[in-house]
Amino acid sequence: MHFILSMINLGEIKSVVAPELERFASFYEEALHSDNYILDKIGHYTLKHKGKQLRPLFVFLSAKCFSPASDATYRAATFIELLHSATLIHDDVVDDASERHGFASVNALYKNKIAVLTGDYLLAKGMMIALENHDYQSLDMISETVKNMSEGEIFQLEKAKKMNISEDDYYQIIEKKTASMIASCCAIGAVSAGASPEQTETMRQFGINAGIAFQIRDDIFDYQSDNISGKGYGNDIKEHKMTLPLIHLLKKSSPIEKTLIISKIQLSGKKKNTIDSIIRMAKKKKSIEYCEEKMNFFIQQADNQLDKINDSEAKDALRKLLYYCIKREV
């Protein structure tokens, strides 16, 4: 099933679970509350500058594909969002980032030590919510996600030193780093609504393929100076990240060209003329087109998974969300 991408509206998608999202806001705000002044202040700050909260949306739509949202669904969405917030705070520390979505990052405001401890606190808070309510399956799924994300990040750092990541390595990394989170959203939503193990696995596979496609979309944005995301371009090159466009470019280059490209990135990758040069080479080798083909493959794989579950308004909205995220401006 295909949609005219420009006609997909996030507000329309959210309207399918509008009451659930409204109630979730209270759940999440309560979870962020702390008797500690600094933690409570940071909690309110992150809430004020939250993004589009697509992950809770995946949770509620996945749940509603099978039955109305239960209290377990709200707890699952809260746990997922706490994990996501903790991950962003930790990522900003690792990347020494001073901004997040145009606002000062937590580490920029409170320094690294408090930022790391805040991320730990948010993760612990999510685990406590699950344990106190005996949501053991949700806890198991999210613990697996945390493990996968950490493994993926470390594997990427290990491989990035020599810039020798293969395409297979790349898929392994993004499945763990990015797709595992979306997969958890979908699987945990299904579980909270009483889905069978087979249905839960279908939703998990949907999330894996959707997450891989979303990451490839981000990779493509970084190689498009005229991208619609609102983000800058060339950041992956500046950070020596081996994303799919660069992996394909190196694969299609001669040994001499490959050595030259790697040298340019390592020696002057932060310079605009180097970034523009690498992007021109990627376009010449049709690396962007290759990435778009791969993205569309994983989108179709995700779409096919939805064919396995019964038709519903939530299923249609989930499918629209899948396509929205590949044309998104976030």
Summary of the structure (lengths in Angstrom):
residues: 330
radius of gyration: 20.1
end to end distance: 23.5
largest distance: 60.3
contacts: 1116
relative contact order: 0.12
helix: 75%
strand: 1%
